[in-house]
Amino acid sequence: MSSENGPPWYAKDPETGKIDILGIPEQLKSHPEIIRRGLVLFEPAKPGVVFTTTQVKKPCYIVKILKPESEERSIYEYLLQQDLASPNHTVPCELSTLGHPLLFMPFVSRLAVLYPRTKPGWTSYEILGFFLQLTEGIEFLHQHHIAHMDYCYSNTLIARPKDIVNDKRLVEGKLYIIDFDWSRRFRDGPGVQRAIPLTPTQIEPPKGLKHFDPYSWDVYCLGCVCRDIIRHNSGKEYTYRIAQWYARWLMGNERGCTGVCRCRPTARHACRVLGLL
């Protein structure tokens, strides 16, 4: 364990005192909410922060240690109060009521498991269907003045048939957006909110920029995710001209706006255009 509050929380070898990065920290195993739920943690999915129960015994859960200084808990509390049907693409999950804040989420497959590696791959219709789900998910956040701030491919899940047993509220084939560590809820919405300093991101900002309209940044990241979906579809990037155009349009032509960004469409506009394609 690295600190009193954390995360990250790490297990330590009882003999050497060294960090066991693949172990389950005692602080988490003895957490009152873990004990109350009778959960047996199996392995780390993200050492020090995210842990899983065994997939042999269903339902399988993901347990995430939340940062006290983050808005993640309050954002999840808000999103879970909304109707979980689309366009809300929040995973149905629960928050701890005891001890350090924890997030309990049913295991849902990462989008990577569906990347076709052999022909014929996804059709253009299927690709655009994924894009529509992701765009409406980002638009839903923006409607509620929430910017994800670190959206990327690895923060996208898809409910497969085998996942439904983990939570009956999951919808087969639905894409879900996760990890609101750096997310923020603003007073102003899209078209009003000005640029802010970027927090740590998994996607490299264009032109090395350090400030971004947070909603426009989400749309840029969405474009990168759409681009990556095309690239991983059996290497058939050249066949999806409409999808390619859409991804490039979302990424836009960055001009380094310091106020409200006009370099790319809003998620609302993008969703409307995609619905016409």
Secondary structure as a PSIPRED ss2 file (coil, helix, strand):
# PSIPRED VFORMAT (PSIPRED V4.0)

   1 M C   1.000  0.000  0.000
   2 S C   1.000  0.000  0.000
   3 S C   1.000  0.000  0.000
   4 E C   1.000  0.000  0.000
   5 N C   1.000  0.000  0.000
   6 G C   1.000  0.000  0.000
   7 P C   1.000  0.000  0.000
   8 P C   1.000  0.000  0.000
   9 W C   1.000  0.000  0.000
  10 Y C   1.000  0.000  0.000
  11 A E   0.000  0.000  1.000
  12 K E   0.000  0.000  1.000
  13 D C   1.000  0.000  0.000
  14 P C   1.000  0.000  0.000
  15 E C   1.000  0.000  0.000
  16 T C   1.000  0.000  0.000
  17 G C   1.000  0.000  0.000
  18 K C   1.000  0.000  0.000
  19 I E   0.000  0.000  1.000
  20 D E   0.000  0.000  1.000
  21 I C   1.000  0.000  0.000
  22 L C   1.000  0.000  0.000
  23 G C   1.000  0.000  0.000
  24 I C   1.000  0.000  0.000
  25 P C   1.000  0.000  0.000
  26 E H   0.000  1.000  0.000
  27 Q H   0.000  1.000  0.000
  28 L H   0.000  1.000  0.000
  29 K H   0.000  1.000  0.000
  30 S C   1.000  0.000  0.000
  31 H C   1.000  0.000  0.000
  32 P H   0.000  1.000  0.000
  33 E H   0.000  1.000  0.000
  34 I H   0.000  1.000  0.000
  35 I H   0.000  1.000  0.000
  36 R H   0.000  1.000  0.000
  37 R H   0.000  1.000  0.000
  38 G C   1.000  0.000  0.000
  39 L C   1.000  0.000  0.000
  40 V C   1.000  0.000  0.000
  41 L E   0.000  0.000  1.000
  42 F E   0.000  0.000  1.000
  43 E E   0.000  0.000  1.000
  44 P E   0.000  0.000  1.000
  45 A E   0.000  0.000  1.000
  46 K E   0.000  0.000  1.000
  47 P C   1.000  0.000  0.000
  48 G C   1.000  0.000  0.000
  49 V C   1.000  0.000  0.000
  50 V E   0.000  0.000  1.000
  51 F E   0.000  0.000  1.000
  52 T E   0.000  0.000  1.000
  53 T E   0.000  0.000  1.000
  54 T C   1.000  0.000  0.000
  55 Q C   1.000  0.000  0.000
  56 V C   1.000  0.000  0.000
  57 K C   1.000  0.000  0.000
  58 K C   1.000  0.000  0.000
  59 P C   1.000  0.000  0.000
  60 C C   1.000  0.000  0.000
  61 Y E   0.000  0.000  1.000
  62 I E   0.000  0.000  1.000
  63 V E   0.000  0.000  1.000
  64 K E   0.000  0.000  1.000
  65 I E   0.000  0.000  1.000
  66 L C   1.000  0.000  0.000
  67 K C   1.000  0.000  0.000
  68 P C   1.000  0.000  0.000
  69 E C   1.000  0.000  0.000
  70 S C   1.000  0.000  0.000
  71 E C   1.000  0.000  0.000
  72 E H   0.000  1.000  0.000
  73 R H   0.000  1.000  0.000
  74 S H   0.000  1.000  0.000
  75 I H   0.000  1.000  0.000
  76 Y H   0.000  1.000  0.000
  77 E H   0.000  1.000  0.000
  78 Y H   0.000  1.000  0.000
  79 L H   0.000  1.000  0.000
  80 L H   0.000  1.000  0.000
  81 Q H   0.000  1.000  0.000
  82 Q C   1.000  0.000  0.000
  83 D C   1.000  0.000  0.000
  84 L C   1.000  0.000  0.000
  85 A C   1.000  0.000  0.000
  86 S C   1.000  0.000  0.000
  87 P C   1.000  0.000  0.000
  88 N C   1.000  0.000  0.000
  89 H C   1.000  0.000  0.000
  90 T E   0.000  0.000  1.000
  91 V C   1.000  0.000  0.000
  92 P C   1.000  0.000  0.000
  93 C C   1.000  0.000  0.000
  94 E E   0.000  0.000  1.000
  95 L E   0.000  0.000  1.000
  96 S C   1.000  0.000  0.000
  97 T C   1.000  0.000  0.000
  98 L C   1.000  0.000  0.000
  99 G C   1.000  0.000  0.000
 100 H C   1.000  0.000  0.000
 101 P C   1.000  0.000  0.000
 102 L E   0.000  0.000  1.000
 103 L E   0.000  0.000  1.000
 104 F E   0.000  0.000  1.000
 105 M E   0.000  0.000  1.000
 106 P E   0.000  0.000  1.000
 107 F C   1.000  0.000  0.000
 108 V C   1.000  0.000  0.000
 109 S E   0.000  0.000  1.000
 110 R E   0.000  0.000  1.000
 111 L H   0.000  1.000  0.000
 112 A H   0.000  1.000  0.000
 113 V H   0.000  1.000  0.000
 114 L H   0.000  1.000  0.000
 115 Y C   1.000  0.000  0.000
 116 P C   1.000  0.000  0.000
 117 R C   1.000  0.000  0.000
 118 T C   1.000  0.000  0.000
 119 K C   1.000  0.000  0.000
 120 P C   1.000  0.000  0.000
 121 G C   1.000  0.000  0.000
 122 W C   1.000  0.000  0.000
 123 T C   1.000  0.000  0.000
 124 S H   0.000  1.000  0.000
 125 Y H   0.000  1.000  0.000
 126 E H   0.000  1.000  0.000
 127 I H   0.000  1.000  0.000
 128 L H   0.000  1.000  0.000
 129 G H   0.000  1.000  0.000
 130 F H   0.000  1.000  0.000
 131 F H   0.000  1.000  0.000
 132 L H   0.000  1.000  0.000
 133 Q H   0.000  1.000  0.000
 134 L H   0.000  1.000  0.000
 135 T H   0.000  1.000  0.000
 136 E H   0.000  1.000  0.000
 137 G H   0.000  1.000  0.000
 138 I H   0.000  1.000  0.000
 139 E H   0.000  1.000  0.000
 140 F H   0.000  1.000  0.000
 141 L H   0.000  1.000  0.000
 142 H H   0.000  1.000  0.000
 143 Q H   0.000  1.000  0.000
 144 H C   1.000  0.000  0.000
 145 H C   1.000  0.000  0.000
 146 I E   0.000  0.000  1.000
 147 A E   0.000  0.000  1.000
 148 H C   1.000  0.000  0.000
 149 M C   1.000  0.000  0.000
 150 D C   1.000  0.000  0.000
 151 Y C   1.000  0.000  0.000
 152 C C   1.000  0.000  0.000
 153 Y H   0.000  1.000  0.000
 154 S H   0.000  1.000  0.000
 155 N H   0.000  1.000  0.000
 156 T E   0.000  0.000  1.000
 157 L E   0.000  0.000  1.000
 158 I E   0.000  0.000  1.000
 159 A C   1.000  0.000  0.000
 160 R C   1.000  0.000  0.000
 161 P H   0.000  1.000  0.000
 162 K H   0.000  1.000  0.000
 163 D H   0.000  1.000  0.000
 164 I H   0.000  1.000  0.000
 165 V H   0.000  1.000  0.000
 166 N H   0.000  1.000  0.000
 167 D C   1.000  0.000  0.000
 168 K C   1.000  0.000  0.000
 169 R C   1.000  0.000  0.000
 170 L C   1.000  0.000  0.000
 171 V C   1.000  0.000  0.000
 172 E C   1.000  0.000  0.000
 173 G C   1.000  0.000  0.000
 174 K C   1.000  0.000  0.000
 175 L E   0.000  0.000  1.000
 176 Y E   0.000  0.000  1.000
 177 I E   0.000  0.000  1.000
 178 I C   1.000  0.000  0.000
 179 D C   1.000  0.000  0.000
 180 F C   1.000  0.000  0.000
 181 D C   1.000  0.000  0.000
 182 W C   1.000  0.000  0.000
 183 S C   1.000  0.000  0.000
 184 R E   0.000  0.000  1.000
 185 R E   0.000  0.000  1.000
 186 F C   1.000  0.000  0.000
 187 R C   1.000  0.000  0.000
 188 D C   1.000  0.000  0.000
 189 G C   1.000  0.000  0.000
 190 P C   1.000  0.000  0.000
 191 G C   1.000  0.000  0.000
 192 V C   1.000  0.000  0.000
 193 Q C   1.000  0.000  0.000
 194 R C   1.000  0.000  0.000
 195 A C   1.000  0.000  0.000
 196 I E   0.000  0.000  1.000
 197 P E   0.000  0.000  1.000
 198 L C   1.000  0.000  0.000
 199 T C   1.000  0.000  0.000
 200 P C   1.000  0.000  0.000
 201 T C   1.000  0.000  0.000
 202 Q C   1.000  0.000  0.000
 203 I C   1.000  0.000  0.000
 204 E C   1.000  0.000  0.000
 205 P C   1.000  0.000  0.000
 206 P H   0.000  1.000  0.000
 207 K H   0.000  1.000  0.000
 208 G H   0.000  1.000  0.000
 209 L C   1.000  0.000  0.000
 210 K C   1.000  0.000  0.000
 211 H E   0.000  0.000  1.000
 212 F E   0.000  0.000  1.000
 213 D C   1.000  0.000  0.000
 214 P H   0.000  1.000  0.000
 215 Y H   0.000  1.000  0.000
 216 S H   0.000  1.000  0.000
 217 W H   0.000  1.000  0.000
 218 D H   0.000  1.000  0.000
 219 V H   0.000  1.000  0.000
 220 Y H   0.000  1.000  0.000
 221 C H   0.000  1.000  0.000
 222 L H   0.000  1.000  0.000
 223 G H   0.000  1.000  0.000
 224 C H   0.000  1.000  0.000
 225 V H   0.000  1.000  0.000
 226 C H   0.000  1.000  0.000
 227 R H   0.000  1.000  0.000
 228 D H   0.000  1.000  0.000
 229 I H   0.000  1.000  0.000
 230 I H   0.000  1.000  0.000
 231 R H   0.000  1.000  0.000
 232 H C   1.000  0.000  0.000
 233 N C   1.000  0.000  0.000
 234 S C   1.000  0.000  0.000
 235 G C   1.000  0.000  0.000
 236 K C   1.000  0.000  0.000
 237 E H   0.000  1.000  0.000
 238 Y H   0.000  1.000  0.000
 239 T H   0.000  1.000  0.000
 240 Y C   1.000  0.000  0.000
 241 R H   0.000  1.000  0.000
 242 I H   0.000  1.000  0.000
 243 A H   0.000  1.000  0.000
 244 Q H   0.000  1.000  0.000
 245 W H   0.000  1.000  0.000
 246 Y H   0.000  1.000  0.000
 247 A H   0.000  1.000  0.000
 248 R H   0.000  1.000  0.000
 249 W H   0.000  1.000  0.000
 250 L H   0.000  1.000  0.000
 251 M H   0.000  1.000  0.000
 252 G C   1.000  0.000  0.000
 253 N C   1.000  0.000  0.000
 254 E C   1.000  0.000  0.000
 255 R C   1.000  0.000  0.000
 256 G C   1.000  0.000  0.000
 257 C C   1.000  0.000  0.000
 258 T C   1.000  0.000  0.000
 259 G C   1.000  0.000  0.000
 260 V C   1.000  0.000  0.000
 261 C C   1.000  0.000  0.000
 262 R C   1.000  0.000  0.000
 263 C C   1.000  0.000  0.000
 264 R C   1.000  0.000  0.000
 265 P C   1.000  0.000  0.000
 266 T C   1.000  0.000  0.000
 267 A H   0.000  1.000  0.000
 268 R H   0.000  1.000  0.000
 269 H H   0.000  1.000  0.000
 270 A H   0.000  1.000  0.000
 271 C H   0.000  1.000  0.000
 272 R H   0.000  1.000  0.000
 273 V H   0.000  1.000  0.000
 274 L H   0.000  1.000  0.000
 275 G H   0.000  1.000  0.000
 276 L H   0.000  1.000  0.000
 277 L C   1.000  0.000  0.000
